[in-house]
Amino acid sequence: MSDLAPEDAKLVTLARATRARTNAREGAALRDLDGRTYAAASVDLPSLQLSALEGCVAMAVSSGAAGVEAAVLLTGALVGEVPGLAAVRDLGGADVPVLLGDSRGEISGRA
């Protein structure tokens, strides 16, 4: 999937930079229906665990987003069940494209 639309390539860049900056297991980015973008890394604290996608959805909801246009999840681990996918679907519906990639930002699939 090397032929990404510019808007989706921006999401990959945001997710990659966020993951690298925090040295987190995951990095994600999300674009809402108004074109605003949100980026988050996974959180793993004793009292709080969030996937990177859940972090993006939380930021979008708290900013008043009415829905999701697209999202990206980058992870260093092999992904079976996509962590946070349910939160994206709750806000955006079942048809929201969620691109999946590795820690370098190479997109390999779609959830």
PyMOL CGO cylinders between C-alpha atoms (Angstrom):
from pymol import cmd
from pymol.cgo import CYLINDER

trace = [
    CYLINDER, 0.00, 0.00, 0.00, 2.55, 2.59, -1.07, 0.3, 1, 1, 1, 1, 1, 1,
    CYLINDER, 2.55, 2.59, -1.07, 0.09, 4.78, -2.97, 0.3, 1, 1, 1, 1, 1, 1,
    CYLINDER, 0.09, 4.78, -2.97, -1.53, 6.58, -0.06, 0.3, 1, 1, 1, 1, 1, 1,
    CYLINDER, -1.53, 6.58, -0.06, -3.57, 9.72, -0.48, 0.3, 1, 1, 1, 1, 1, 1,
    CYLINDER, -3.57, 9.72, -0.48, -1.76, 12.78, 0.93, 0.3, 1, 1, 1, 1, 1, 1,
    CYLINDER, -1.76, 12.78, 0.93, -4.22, 12.99, 3.83, 0.3, 1, 1, 1, 1, 1, 1,
    CYLINDER, -4.22, 12.99, 3.83, -3.52, 9.37, 4.78, 0.3, 1, 1, 1, 1, 1, 1,
    CYLINDER, -3.52, 9.37, 4.78, 0.23, 9.82, 4.38, 0.3, 1, 1, 1, 1, 1, 1,
    CYLINDER, 0.23, 9.82, 4.38, -0.03, 12.69, 6.88, 0.3, 1, 1, 1, 1, 1, 1,
    CYLINDER, -0.03, 12.69, 6.88, -1.68, 10.32, 9.36, 0.3, 1, 1, 1, 1, 1, 1,
    CYLINDER, -1.68, 10.32, 9.36, 1.16, 7.84, 8.91, 0.3, 1, 1, 1, 1, 1, 1,
    CYLINDER, 1.16, 7.84, 8.91, 3.72, 10.60, 9.54, 0.3, 1, 1, 1, 1, 1, 1,
    CYLINDER, 3.72, 10.60, 9.54, 1.91, 11.76, 12.69, 0.3, 1, 1, 1, 1, 1, 1,
    CYLINDER, 1.91, 11.76, 12.69, 1.56, 8.22, 14.06, 0.3, 1, 1, 1, 1, 1, 1,
    CYLINDER, 1.56, 8.22, 14.06, 5.19, 7.40, 13.33, 0.3, 1, 1, 1, 1, 1, 1,
    CYLINDER, 5.19, 7.40, 13.33, 6.52, 10.59, 14.94, 0.3, 1, 1, 1, 1, 1, 1,
    CYLINDER, 6.52, 10.59, 14.94, 4.35, 10.15, 18.03, 0.3, 1, 1, 1, 1, 1, 1,
    CYLINDER, 4.35, 10.15, 18.03, 5.44, 6.53, 18.51, 0.3, 1, 1, 1, 1, 1, 1,
    CYLINDER, 5.44, 6.53, 18.51, 9.11, 7.40, 18.01, 0.3, 1, 1, 1, 1, 1, 1,
    CYLINDER, 9.11, 7.40, 18.01, 9.00, 10.42, 20.32, 0.3, 1, 1, 1, 1, 1, 1,
    CYLINDER, 9.00, 10.42, 20.32, 7.55, 8.41, 23.20, 0.3, 1, 1, 1, 1, 1, 1,
    CYLINDER, 7.55, 8.41, 23.20, 9.23, 5.08, 22.41, 0.3, 1, 1, 1, 1, 1, 1,
    CYLINDER, 9.23, 5.08, 22.41, 5.80, 3.49, 22.84, 0.3, 1, 1, 1, 1, 1, 1,
    CYLINDER, 5.80, 3.49, 22.84, 4.60, 0.10, 21.64, 0.3, 1, 1, 1, 1, 1, 1,
    CYLINDER, 4.60, 0.10, 21.64, 2.05, 1.78, 19.32, 0.3, 1, 1, 1, 1, 1, 1,
    CYLINDER, 2.05, 1.78, 19.32, 1.47, 5.07, 17.58, 0.3, 1, 1, 1, 1, 1, 1,
    CYLINDER, 1.47, 5.07, 17.58, -1.78, 6.09, 15.96, 0.3, 1, 1, 1, 1, 1, 1,
    CYLINDER, -1.78, 6.09, 15.96, -3.37, 9.02, 14.22, 0.3, 1, 1, 1, 1, 1, 1,
    CYLINDER, -3.37, 9.02, 14.22, -6.96, 9.79, 13.36, 0.3, 1, 1, 1, 1, 1, 1,
    CYLINDER, -6.96, 9.79, 13.36, -8.73, 12.31, 11.11, 0.3, 1, 1, 1, 1, 1, 1,
    CYLINDER, -8.73, 12.31, 11.11, -12.21, 13.44, 12.11, 0.3, 1, 1, 1, 1, 1, 1,
    CYLINDER, -12.21, 13.44, 12.11, -15.03, 14.47, 9.80, 0.3, 1, 1, 1, 1, 1, 1,
    CYLINDER, -15.03, 14.47, 9.80, -13.92, 18.13, 9.96, 0.3, 1, 1, 1, 1, 1, 1,
    CYLINDER, -13.92, 18.13, 9.96, -10.37, 17.24, 8.84, 0.3, 1, 1, 1, 1, 1, 1,
    CYLINDER, -10.37, 17.24, 8.84, -8.81, 17.73, 12.27, 0.3, 1, 1, 1, 1, 1, 1,
    CYLINDER, -8.81, 17.73, 12.27, -6.10, 15.25, 13.18, 0.3, 1, 1, 1, 1, 1, 1,
    CYLINDER, -6.10, 15.25, 13.18, -5.19, 13.63, 16.48, 0.3, 1, 1, 1, 1, 1, 1,
    CYLINDER, -5.19, 13.63, 16.48, -2.12, 11.55, 17.29, 0.3, 1, 1, 1, 1, 1, 1,
    CYLINDER, -2.12, 11.55, 17.29, -1.45, 9.38, 20.33, 0.3, 1, 1, 1, 1, 1, 1,
    CYLINDER, -1.45, 9.38, 20.33, 0.87, 6.69, 21.63, 0.3, 1, 1, 1, 1, 1, 1,
    CYLINDER, 0.87, 6.69, 21.63, -0.13, 3.69, 23.70, 0.3, 1, 1, 1, 1, 1, 1,
    CYLINDER, -0.13, 3.69, 23.70, -0.22, 4.29, 27.45, 0.3, 1, 1, 1, 1, 1, 1,
    CYLINDER, -0.22, 4.29, 27.45, 0.91, 1.60, 29.87, 0.3, 1, 1, 1, 1, 1, 1,
    CYLINDER, 0.91, 1.60, 29.87, 0.77, 2.84, 33.45, 0.3, 1, 1, 1, 1, 1, 1,
    CYLINDER, 0.77, 2.84, 33.45, -0.14, 0.81, 36.53, 0.3, 1, 1, 1, 1, 1, 1,
    CYLINDER, -0.14, 0.81, 36.53, -3.47, 2.65, 36.79, 0.3, 1, 1, 1, 1, 1, 1,
    CYLINDER, -3.47, 2.65, 36.79, -4.19, 3.35, 33.10, 0.3, 1, 1, 1, 1, 1, 1,
    CYLINDER, -4.19, 3.35, 33.10, -3.79, 1.32, 29.92, 0.3, 1, 1, 1, 1, 1, 1,
    CYLINDER, -3.79, 1.32, 29.92, -4.87, 2.74, 26.56, 0.3, 1, 1, 1, 1, 1, 1,
    CYLINDER, -4.87, 2.74, 26.56, -4.12, 1.64, 23.06, 0.3, 1, 1, 1, 1, 1, 1,
    CYLINDER, -4.12, 1.64, 23.06, -2.90, 4.37, 20.73, 0.3, 1, 1, 1, 1, 1, 1,
    CYLINDER, -2.90, 4.37, 20.73, -6.20, 4.28, 18.83, 0.3, 1, 1, 1, 1, 1, 1,
    CYLINDER, -6.20, 4.28, 18.83, -8.15, 4.63, 22.08, 0.3, 1, 1, 1, 1, 1, 1,
    CYLINDER, -8.15, 4.63, 22.08, -6.04, 7.69, 22.90, 0.3, 1, 1, 1, 1, 1, 1,
    CYLINDER, -6.04, 7.69, 22.90, -6.86, 9.23, 19.53, 0.3, 1, 1, 1, 1, 1, 1,
    CYLINDER, -6.86, 9.23, 19.53, -10.56, 8.54, 19.94, 0.3, 1, 1, 1, 1, 1, 1,
    CYLINDER, -10.56, 8.54, 19.94, -10.55, 10.02, 23.46, 0.3, 1, 1, 1, 1, 1, 1,
    CYLINDER, -10.55, 10.02, 23.46, -8.93, 13.22, 22.16, 0.3, 1, 1, 1, 1, 1, 1,
    CYLINDER, -8.93, 13.22, 22.16, -11.34, 13.44, 19.24, 0.3, 1, 1, 1, 1, 1, 1,
    CYLINDER, -11.34, 13.44, 19.24, -14.42, 12.94, 21.42, 0.3, 1, 1, 1, 1, 1, 1,
    CYLINDER, -14.42, 12.94, 21.42, -13.20, 15.43, 24.01, 0.3, 1, 1, 1, 1, 1, 1,
    CYLINDER, -13.20, 15.43, 24.01, -12.69, 17.94, 21.18, 0.3, 1, 1, 1, 1, 1, 1,
    CYLINDER, -12.69, 17.94, 21.18, -16.25, 17.50, 19.95, 0.3, 1, 1, 1, 1, 1, 1,
    CYLINDER, -16.25, 17.50, 19.95, -15.62, 15.32, 16.88, 0.3, 1, 1, 1, 1, 1, 1,
    CYLINDER, -15.62, 15.32, 16.88, -18.81, 13.98, 15.36, 0.3, 1, 1, 1, 1, 1, 1,
    CYLINDER, -18.81, 13.98, 15.36, -17.13, 11.07, 13.59, 0.3, 1, 1, 1, 1, 1, 1,
    CYLINDER, -17.13, 11.07, 13.59, -14.00, 9.57, 12.06, 0.3, 1, 1, 1, 1, 1, 1,
    CYLINDER, -14.00, 9.57, 12.06, -12.91, 9.75, 8.44, 0.3, 1, 1, 1, 1, 1, 1,
    CYLINDER, -12.91, 9.75, 8.44, -9.78, 7.54, 8.70, 0.3, 1, 1, 1, 1, 1, 1,
    CYLINDER, -9.78, 7.54, 8.70, -7.19, 6.24, 11.14, 0.3, 1, 1, 1, 1, 1, 1,
    CYLINDER, -7.19, 6.24, 11.14, -3.72, 4.69, 11.15, 0.3, 1, 1, 1, 1, 1, 1,
    CYLINDER, -3.72, 4.69, 11.15, -2.16, 2.30, 13.68, 0.3, 1, 1, 1, 1, 1, 1,
    CYLINDER, -2.16, 2.30, 13.68, 1.57, 1.61, 13.69, 0.3, 1, 1, 1, 1, 1, 1,
    CYLINDER, 1.57, 1.61, 13.69, 2.95, -1.06, 15.98, 0.3, 1, 1, 1, 1, 1, 1,
    CYLINDER, 2.95, -1.06, 15.98, 6.14, -2.98, 16.52, 0.3, 1, 1, 1, 1, 1, 1,
    CYLINDER, 6.14, -2.98, 16.52, 4.19, -6.11, 17.40, 0.3, 1, 1, 1, 1, 1, 1,
    CYLINDER, 4.19, -6.11, 17.40, 2.27, -8.45, 15.17, 0.3, 1, 1, 1, 1, 1, 1,
    CYLINDER, 2.27, -8.45, 15.17, -1.35, -7.43, 15.28, 0.3, 1, 1, 1, 1, 1, 1,
    CYLINDER, -1.35, -7.43, 15.28, -4.04, -10.07, 15.56, 0.3, 1, 1, 1, 1, 1, 1,
    CYLINDER, -4.04, -10.07, 15.56, -6.96, -8.24, 17.08, 0.3, 1, 1, 1, 1, 1, 1,
    CYLINDER, -6.96, -8.24, 17.08, -6.49, -4.51, 16.49, 0.3, 1, 1, 1, 1, 1, 1,
    CYLINDER, -6.49, -4.51, 16.49, -6.33, -2.75, 19.88, 0.3, 1, 1, 1, 1, 1, 1,
    CYLINDER, -6.33, -2.75, 19.88, -8.70, 0.19, 19.98, 0.3, 1, 1, 1, 1, 1, 1,
    CYLINDER, -8.70, 0.19, 19.98, -10.59, -0.73, 16.81, 0.3, 1, 1, 1, 1, 1, 1,
    CYLINDER, -10.59, -0.73, 16.81, -13.87, -0.95, 18.75, 0.3, 1, 1, 1, 1, 1, 1,
    CYLINDER, -13.87, -0.95, 18.75, -13.44, 2.65, 19.94, 0.3, 1, 1, 1, 1, 1, 1,
    CYLINDER, -13.44, 2.65, 19.94, -12.88, 3.84, 16.36, 0.3, 1, 1, 1, 1, 1, 1,
    CYLINDER, -12.88, 3.84, 16.36, -16.00, 1.96, 15.25, 0.3, 1, 1, 1, 1, 1, 1,
    CYLINDER, -16.00, 1.96, 15.25, -18.03, 3.42, 18.15, 0.3, 1, 1, 1, 1, 1, 1,
    CYLINDER, -18.03, 3.42, 18.15, -17.25, 6.95, 17.00, 0.3, 1, 1, 1, 1, 1, 1,
    CYLINDER, -17.25, 6.95, 17.00, -17.04, 6.47, 13.25, 0.3, 1, 1, 1, 1, 1, 1,
    CYLINDER, -17.04, 6.47, 13.25, -18.97, 3.36, 12.30, 0.3, 1, 1, 1, 1, 1, 1,
    CYLINDER, -18.97, 3.36, 12.30, -17.99, 0.07, 10.74, 0.3, 1, 1, 1, 1, 1, 1,
    CYLINDER, -17.99, 0.07, 10.74, -16.83, 1.52, 7.40, 0.3, 1, 1, 1, 1, 1, 1,
    CYLINDER, -16.83, 1.52, 7.40, -14.02, 3.75, 8.70, 0.3, 1, 1, 1, 1, 1, 1,
    CYLINDER, -14.02, 3.75, 8.70, -10.73, 2.69, 7.08, 0.3, 1, 1, 1, 1, 1, 1,
    CYLINDER, -10.73, 2.69, 7.08, -8.04, 1.87, 9.63, 0.3, 1, 1, 1, 1, 1, 1,
    CYLINDER, -8.04, 1.87, 9.63, -4.64, 1.40, 8.00, 0.3, 1, 1, 1, 1, 1, 1,
    CYLINDER, -4.64, 1.40, 8.00, -2.20, -0.94, 9.77, 0.3, 1, 1, 1, 1, 1, 1,
    CYLINDER, -2.20, -0.94, 9.77, 1.55, -0.68, 9.60, 0.3, 1, 1, 1, 1, 1, 1,
    CYLINDER, 1.55, -0.68, 9.60, 4.83, -1.45, 11.27, 0.3, 1, 1, 1, 1, 1, 1,
    CYLINDER, 4.83, -1.45, 11.27, 6.99, 0.79, 13.44, 0.3, 1, 1, 1, 1, 1, 1,
    CYLINDER, 6.99, 0.79, 13.44, 8.70, 2.31, 10.37, 0.3, 1, 1, 1, 1, 1, 1,
    CYLINDER, 8.70, 2.31, 10.37, 5.39, 3.44, 8.93, 0.3, 1, 1, 1, 1, 1, 1,
    CYLINDER, 5.39, 3.44, 8.93, 5.18, 0.79, 6.21, 0.3, 1, 1, 1, 1, 1, 1,
    CYLINDER, 5.18, 0.79, 6.21, 1.46, 0.15, 5.69, 0.3, 1, 1, 1, 1, 1, 1,
    CYLINDER, 1.46, 0.15, 5.69, 0.71, -3.53, 5.23, 0.3, 1, 1, 1, 1, 1, 1,
    CYLINDER, 0.71, -3.53, 5.23, -3.03, -3.82, 5.57, 0.3, 1, 1, 1, 1, 1, 1,
    CYLINDER, -3.03, -3.82, 5.57, -6.37, -2.46, 6.60, 0.3, 1, 1, 1, 1, 1, 1,
    CYLINDER, -6.37, -2.46, 6.60, -8.74, -3.37, 9.43, 0.3, 1, 1, 1, 1, 1, 1,
]
cmd.load_cgo(trace, "trace")
